[in-house]
């Protein structure tokens, strides 16, 4: 059998997987345009750093909140129809935003509404896709499959969408939002093609337990499984530390590294390149290392990266620290996603993914706020140092003893059958 990562192995992922990959790439490019266009548009409406920065906080909290119902929906409804409906809803949302921008009626309140609804929809779509991927790809290829989906998202968003987002906004303020709207049309089309024929829930929604009962079943299973619960808490701490350390990179780069605007863009390109390398490397890492070892190594590298940036605020060490962190994050997060896909029963996977995303997005929002408070009082380097210390504590107290147990997992864990109570 060809090794993972070879062209032969990538072809064996199958045409439906690559249709999903294509849709993800197109919508991510549109999202990259908006990632640049949204703060620029906000800046044209207000000069308040609090209001502009609040857009990111709202979007993360919305993605966290949106994950709760999305996990139940992914287990309850046909995933193909659900994915298409979400993408069409996002198409309408950004088309309306483009119309408001074109007519000059957009307000900062409208942008907060966009951030709220887009965050909810993004969380819902991501959970639907990650819950459907195991139905398209064999277990031994899921690390590679998840890695290439992350690669599509990161490269299209950062190197395509964000690279031209400023220029597109300069041509016409509505272009990033209109282009994102169009991208969701293609994403809906490719999602429909990719997810056709995926197994439907065992029972129609009308015959399943009520929404609240299914939500409670998922949370009960998550809370009762020590390894899943501990891994989720560990990843949430890592997300908290990452946000605390990196949300104010623009201040670190300009104040301590003395970079220009162009230099800051190149500095961030190091992180984007690291994300891509990590997404490409996760398949090989999964072949050679156990999941617990991967998580332990990724966390250690992240903490070391933040510590290096805090201790030595010079260009070369800062680039090395940021790049190493950017490689480690996708390797660790994708490996844990694959672990969930392999050990959690399919009828429960949407709700377990929901639990994880809720923890991660909520922790990221809290970490960003905490890091901003620390940076305001003690400086940006202090927030990075706190993040490094928190990760060191996590590695020593939690991940090191957890590694051996986590390395034993690889087959589905027992779970209760879907509840029949209505």
C-alpha positions as CSV (number, residue, x, y, z in Angstrom):
1,X,0.0,0.0,0.0
2,X,1.4,3.4,-0.9
3,X,2.5,5.6,1.9
4,X,0.2,8.4,3.1
5,X,1.1,11.7,1.6
6,X,2.1,10.2,-1.8
7,X,0.1,11.2,-4.9
8,X,-1.3,7.6,-5.0
9,X,-2.5,7.9,-1.4
10,X,-4.1,11.3,-2.0
11,X,-6.0,9.8,-5.0
12,X,-7.3,7.1,-2.7
13,X,-9.0,9.6,-0.6
14,X,-11.7,9.5,-3.3
15,X,-13.5,12.0,-5.5
16,X,-16.1,12.9,-3.0
17,X,-13.5,13.9,-0.5
18,X,-11.8,16.2,-3.1
19,X,-15.2,17.7,-3.9
20,X,-15.5,18.6,-0.3
21,X,-11.9,19.9,-0.3
22,X,-12.7,22.1,-3.3
23,X,-15.7,23.7,-1.7
24,X,-13.7,24.3,1.5
25,X,-11.0,26.0,-0.5
26,X,-13.4,28.3,-2.4
27,X,-15.3,29.4,0.7
28,X,-12.1,29.9,2.7
29,X,-10.8,32.2,0.0
30,X,-13.9,34.3,0.3
31,X,-13.6,34.3,4.1
32,X,-10.0,35.6,3.7
33,X,-11.3,38.5,1.8
34,X,-13.7,39.4,4.5
35,X,-11.0,38.8,7.2
36,X,-9.3,41.9,5.7
37,X,-12.4,43.8,4.6
38,X,-14.3,43.6,7.8
39,X,-11.8,45.4,10.1
40,X,-11.1,48.0,7.3
41,X,-14.8,48.6,7.0
42,X,-15.2,48.9,10.8
43,X,-12.3,51.3,10.8
44,X,-14.2,53.5,8.4
45,X,-17.2,53.6,10.7
46,X,-15.4,54.0,14.1
47,X,-12.0,54.7,15.5
48,X,-12.6,52.9,18.8
49,X,-10.2,50.0,19.3
50,X,-12.7,48.5,21.7
51,X,-15.4,48.4,19.0
52,X,-13.1,47.1,16.3
53,X,-11.5,44.5,18.5
54,X,-14.9,43.5,19.8
55,X,-15.9,42.1,16.4
56,X,-13.4,39.3,16.8
57,X,-14.6,38.5,20.4
58,X,-18.2,38.4,19.2
59,X,-17.4,36.1,16.3
60,X,-15.5,33.7,18.5
61,X,-18.2,33.7,21.2
62,X,-20.9,33.2,18.5
63,X,-19.0,30.3,17.0
64,X,-18.8,28.8,20.5
65,X,-22.6,29.3,21.1
66,X,-23.4,28.1,17.6
67,X,-21.6,24.9,18.2
68,X,-24.1,23.7,20.8
69,X,-27.1,23.3,18.5
70,X,-24.9,22.4,15.5
71,X,-23.6,19.3,17.2
72,X,-27.1,18.0,17.7
73,X,-28.2,19.0,14.2
74,X,-25.2,17.1,12.7
75,X,-26.3,13.9,14.5
76,X,-30.1,14.5,14.0
77,X,-30.4,15.5,10.3
78,X,-29.1,14.5,6.9
79,X,-25.6,16.1,6.7
80,X,-25.8,16.9,3.0
81,X,-28.9,18.9,3.4
82,X,-27.7,20.6,6.6
83,X,-24.4,21.6,5.0
84,X,-26.1,23.0,1.9
85,X,-28.6,25.0,4.0
86,X,-25.9,26.5,6.1
87,X,-23.9,27.6,3.0
88,X,-26.9,29.1,1.4
89,X,-27.7,31.0,4.6
90,X,-24.2,32.4,4.6
91,X,-24.5,33.4,1.0
92,X,-27.6,35.4,1.8
93,X,-26.0,37.0,4.9
94,X,-22.9,38.3,3.0
95,X,-25.0,39.4,0.0
96,X,-27.1,41.5,2.3
97,X,-24.0,43.0,3.8
98,X,-22.6,43.8,0.4
99,X,-25.9,45.5,-0.4
100,X,-25.7,47.6,2.8
101,X,-22.2,48.6,2.0
102,X,-23.1,49.5,-1.6
103,X,-26.0,51.7,-0.6
104,X,-24.0,53.4,2.2
105,X,-26.4,52.2,4.9
106,X,-24.0,49.9,6.8
107,X,-23.4,50.7,10.5
108,X,-21.1,49.3,13.2
109,X,-24.2,47.6,14.7
110,X,-24.8,45.8,11.4
111,X,-21.2,44.6,11.4
112,X,-21.7,43.2,14.9
113,X,-24.8,41.4,13.6
114,X,-22.7,40.0,10.7
115,X,-20.0,38.8,13.1
116,X,-22.6,37.2,15.3
117,X,-24.5,35.3,12.6
118,X,-21.3,34.5,10.6
119,X,-19.7,33.0,13.7
120,X,-22.8,30.8,14.4
121,X,-22.9,29.6,10.8
122,X,-19.2,29.0,10.6
123,X,-19.3,26.9,13.7
124,X,-22.3,24.9,12.5
125,X,-20.7,24.2,9.1
126,X,-17.4,23.1,10.5
127,X,-19.0,20.7,12.9
128,X,-21.1,19.3,10.0
129,X,-18.1,18.7,7.8
130,X,-15.9,17.2,10.5
131,X,-18.7,14.9,11.5
132,X,-19.2,13.8,7.9
133,X,-15.6,13.3,6.9
134,X,-15.3,9.9,8.6
135,X,-18.0,8.7,6.2
136,X,-15.9,9.6,3.2
137,X,-12.4,8.4,4.4
138,X,-11.1,5.2,5.9
139,X,-9.7,5.5,9.5
140,X,-6.0,5.0,8.5
141,X,-6.3,8.0,6.1
142,X,-8.1,10.5,8.3
143,X,-5.0,12.3,9.5
144,X,-4.0,13.1,5.9
145,X,-7.6,13.9,5.0
146,X,-8.1,16.3,7.9
147,X,-4.7,17.8,7.3
148,X,-5.5,18.6,3.7
149,X,-8.8,20.1,4.6
150,X,-7.0,22.4,7.1
151,X,-4.4,23.1,4.4
152,X,-7.2,24.2,2.1
153,X,-8.7,26.4,4.7
154,X,-5.5,28.0,5.8
155,X,-3.8,28.5,2.4
156,X,-6.9,29.8,0.6
157,X,-7.8,32.1,3.5
158,X,-4.4,33.5,4.3
159,X,-2.5,33.3,1.0
160,X,-5.3,34.0,-1.4
161,X,-8.2,35.8,0.3
162,X,-6.2,37.9,2.8
163,X,-3.4,38.6,0.2
164,X,-5.8,40.3,-2.1
165,X,-8.4,41.4,0.4
166,X,-7.0,44.9,0.9
167,X,-6.7,45.5,-2.9
168,X,-10.3,44.2,-3.4
169,X,-11.5,46.5,-0.6
170,X,-9.7,49.5,-2.2
171,X,-11.4,48.9,-5.5
172,X,-14.9,48.8,-3.9
173,X,-15.7,48.3,-0.3
174,X,-18.5,45.8,-1.1
175,X,-16.2,43.4,-3.2
176,X,-14.9,41.2,-0.3
177,X,-18.4,40.6,1.0
178,X,-19.9,40.0,-2.4
179,X,-17.1,37.6,-3.3
180,X,-17.6,35.7,-0.1
181,X,-21.3,35.4,-0.9
182,X,-20.5,33.9,-4.3
183,X,-18.0,31.5,-2.7
184,X,-20.7,30.0,-0.6
185,X,-22.8,29.2,-3.7
186,X,-19.9,27.0,-4.9
187,X,-19.3,25.6,-1.5
188,X,-23.0,24.6,-1.3
189,X,-22.7,22.9,-4.7
190,X,-19.6,20.9,-3.8
191,X,-20.9,20.0,-0.4
192,X,-24.0,18.6,-2.1
193,X,-21.9,16.5,-4.4
194,X,-19.4,15.4,-1.8
195,X,-22.0,14.4,0.9
196,X,-24.5,12.7,-1.4
197,X,-25.2,9.2,-0.3
198,X,-23.7,9.6,3.2
199,X,-25.7,7.5,5.7
200,X,-28.8,9.2,7.0
201,X,-29.6,9.0,10.7
202,X,-31.1,5.7,11.7
203,X,-34.5,7.4,12.4
204,X,-36.1,10.4,10.8
205,X,-35.9,13.5,13.0
206,X,-39.6,13.3,13.9
207,X,-39.0,9.9,15.4
208,X,-35.9,10.8,17.3
209,X,-35.7,12.1,20.9
210,X,-36.3,15.8,21.4
211,X,-33.5,18.2,20.7
212,X,-32.9,18.8,24.5
213,X,-32.7,15.1,25.2
214,X,-30.2,14.6,22.5
215,X,-28.1,17.5,23.7
216,X,-28.2,16.1,27.2
217,X,-27.2,12.7,26.0
218,X,-24.2,14.1,24.2
219,X,-23.1,16.2,27.1
220,X,-23.5,13.3,29.5
221,X,-21.4,11.0,27.3
222,X,-18.7,13.7,27.0
223,X,-18.7,14.5,30.7
224,X,-18.5,10.8,31.6
225,X,-15.6,9.9,29.4
226,X,-12.4,10.9,31.2
227,X,-10.0,10.9,28.2
228,X,-12.3,12.9,25.9
229,X,-13.0,15.4,28.7
230,X,-9.4,15.8,29.7
231,X,-8.2,16.3,26.2
232,X,-10.9,18.9,25.6
233,X,-9.9,20.8,28.7
234,X,-6.2,20.6,27.6
235,X,-7.0,21.9,24.1
236,X,-9.1,24.7,25.7
237,X,-6.2,25.7,27.8
238,X,-3.9,25.8,24.8
239,X,-6.5,27.9,22.9
240,X,-6.6,30.3,25.9
241,X,-2.9,30.6,25.9
242,X,-2.6,31.0,22.1
243,X,-5.2,33.9,22.2
244,X,-3.5,35.5,25.2
245,X,-0.1,35.4,23.4
246,X,-1.0,36.2,19.8
247,X,-4.1,38.5,19.7
248,X,-1.8,41.5,20.1
249,X,1.0,40.5,17.8
250,X,0.6,43.7,15.9
251,X,1.8,45.6,19.0
252,X,4.6,43.2,19.7
253,X,5.8,43.4,16.1
254,X,5.7,47.2,15.8
255,X,6.8,48.1,19.3
256,X,9.4,45.5,20.1
257,X,10.5,44.3,16.7
258,X,10.1,47.8,15.1
259,X,8.5,46.4,12.0
260,X,6.7,48.5,9.4
261,X,3.2,47.6,8.2
262,X,4.8,45.6,5.4
263,X,7.1,43.9,7.8
264,X,4.3,43.0,10.0
265,X,2.6,41.3,7.0
266,X,5.7,39.3,6.3
267,X,6.0,38.4,10.0
268,X,2.5,37.0,9.9
269,X,3.3,35.2,6.7
270,X,5.8,33.1,8.8
271,X,2.8,31.9,10.9
272,X,0.8,31.2,7.8
273,X,3.7,29.1,6.3
274,X,4.0,27.2,9.6
275,X,0.2,26.4,9.6
276,X,0.6,25.0,6.1
277,X,3.6,22.9,6.9
278,X,1.9,21.6,10.0
279,X,-1.2,20.6,8.0
280,X,1.0,18.8,5.5
281,X,3.1,17.1,8.2
282,X,0.2,15.7,10.3
283,X,-0.2,12.6,8.2
284,X,3.4,11.6,8.6
285,X,3.3,12.4,12.3
286,X,0.3,10.2,12.7
287,X,2.1,7.3,11.1
288,X,5.2,7.5,13.3
289,X,3.8,8.7,16.6
290,X,0.9,7.9,19.0
291,X,-1.7,10.6,19.5
292,X,-0.8,11.3,23.1
293,X,2.9,11.8,22.1
294,X,1.8,14.2,19.4
295,X,-0.3,16.3,21.7
296,X,2.4,16.4,24.3
297,X,5.1,17.4,21.8
298,X,2.8,20.0,20.1
299,X,2.0,21.7,23.5
300,X,5.6,21.7,24.5
301,X,6.6,23.4,21.2
302,X,3.9,26.0,21.6
303,X,4.9,26.9,25.1
304,X,8.6,27.1,24.1
305,X,7.6,29.4,21.1
306,X,5.8,31.8,23.3
307,X,8.6,31.8,25.9
308,X,11.2,32.5,23.3
309,X,9.2,35.4,21.9
310,X,8.7,36.8,25.4
311,X,12.3,36.4,26.5
312,X,14.1,37.5,23.3
313,X,12.2,40.2,21.5
314,X,14.4,40.3,18.4
315,X,13.4,39.5,14.9
316,X,15.1,36.1,14.3
317,X,14.1,34.5,17.6
318,X,10.6,35.9,17.3
319,X,10.1,34.5,13.8
320,X,11.4,31.1,14.9
321,X,9.1,31.1,17.9
322,X,6.0,32.1,16.0
323,X,6.8,29.7,13.2
324,X,7.4,26.7,15.5
325,X,4.1,27.5,17.3
326,X,2.3,27.7,13.9
327,X,3.6,24.3,12.9
328,X,2.7,22.7,16.2
329,X,-0.9,23.9,16.4
330,X,-2.3,22.2,13.4
331,X,-0.3,19.0,14.1
332,X,-1.8,18.7,17.6
333,X,-5.3,19.9,16.8
334,X,-5.8,17.8,13.7
335,X,-4.4,14.7,15.4
336,X,-7.0,15.1,18.2
337,X,-9.8,15.6,15.6
338,X,-8.7,12.3,14.0
339,X,-8.7,10.6,17.4
340,X,-12.2,11.7,18.0
341,X,-13.4,10.6,14.6
342,X,-11.8,7.2,15.2
343,X,-13.0,6.4,18.7
344,X,-16.4,8.2,19.0
345,X,-19.4,6.3,17.7
346,X,-20.8,8.0,14.5
347,X,-24.2,8.7,16.0
348,X,-22.5,10.8,18.8
349,X,-19.7,12.5,16.8
350,X,-21.5,15.7,16.1
351,X,-22.3,16.3,19.8
352,X,-18.7,15.5,20.9
353,X,-17.3,17.8,18.2
354,X,-19.8,20.4,19.5
355,X,-18.4,20.0,23.1
356,X,-14.9,20.5,21.9
357,X,-15.6,23.5,19.7
358,X,-17.6,25.2,22.5
359,X,-14.7,24.8,24.9
360,X,-12.1,26.0,22.3
361,X,-13.9,29.1,21.1
362,X,-15.0,30.1,24.6
363,X,-11.5,29.7,25.9
364,X,-10.0,31.6,23.0
365,X,-12.3,34.6,23.6
366,X,-11.5,34.5,27.3
367,X,-7.8,34.2,26.6
368,X,-7.9,37.2,24.2
369,X,-9.5,39.4,26.8
370,X,-7.1,38.1,29.6
371,X,-4.1,38.7,27.4
372,X,-5.3,42.2,26.6
373,X,-5.7,43.0,30.3
374,X,-2.2,41.7,31.1
375,X,-0.7,43.5,28.2
376,X,-2.3,46.7,29.2
377,X,-0.9,46.4,32.8
378,X,2.5,44.8,32.1
379,X,3.1,44.8,28.4
380,X,2.6,42.3,25.5
381,X,5.7,40.3,26.4
382,X,4.1,39.6,29.8
383,X,1.0,38.1,28.3
384,X,3.3,35.8,26.2
385,X,5.2,34.8,29.3
386,X,2.0,34.0,31.2
387,X,0.9,31.8,28.2
388,X,4.2,30.0,28.2
389,X,4.0,29.4,31.9
390,X,0.4,28.1,31.7
391,X,1.4,25.6,29.0
392,X,4.4,24.4,31.0
393,X,2.1,23.7,33.9
394,X,-0.4,21.9,31.6
395,X,2.4,19.7,30.2
396,X,3.8,18.7,33.6
397,X,0.6,18.2,35.5
398,X,-1.9,16.9,32.9
399,X,-0.4,15.9,29.5
400,X,2.6,14.0,30.7
401,X,0.6,11.5,32.8
402,X,-2.2,11.4,30.2
403,X,0.1,10.5,27.3
404,X,0.4,6.8,28.0
405,X,-3.4,6.3,28.4
406,X,-4.1,8.4,25.3
407,X,-1.6,6.4,23.3
408,X,-3.7,3.2,23.9
409,X,-6.7,4.6,22.0
410,X,-7.4,3.8,18.4
411,X,-10.6,1.7,18.4
412,X,-14.2,2.9,19.0
413,X,-15.1,3.4,22.6
414,X,-18.3,1.9,23.9
415,X,-21.3,4.3,24.0
416,X,-24.9,4.1,24.7
417,X,-27.3,3.6,21.8
418,X,-29.3,6.6,20.7
419,X,-32.0,7.3,23.3
420,X,-35.5,6.3,22.4
421,X,-37.2,8.6,24.8
422,X,-39.2,11.4,23.2
